[in-house]
Amino acid sequence: MKPYLLSLGAGLLVGVIYSLLNVRSPAPPAIALLGLMGMLLGEQAIPIAKRLMTKAPVVSYLKTPECAGQVLGPQAIDPQKPEGQA
């Protein structure tokens, strides 16, 4: 139940931000896609910040499936593999 309530709260927050920017809901496709991209990048902000604080390698993390695969899709991990092969 908690994830649903958090999702509702995040949606309300985005609605308030859209209202402040005078963007009608549903947002135009370009604005909605940029918002989704922001969410994907935002998911990686905490792991990157933790690595920066502990002085762990950040660039190598950016190339892992946990980061690049999440943001760019699994094909971004190994572009040499033909599509359809695992």
Secondary structure by P-SEA (a helix, b strand, c coil): caaaaaaaaaaaaaaaaaaaacccccccaaaaaaaaaaaaaaaaaaaaaaaaaacccccccccccccccccccccccccccccccc
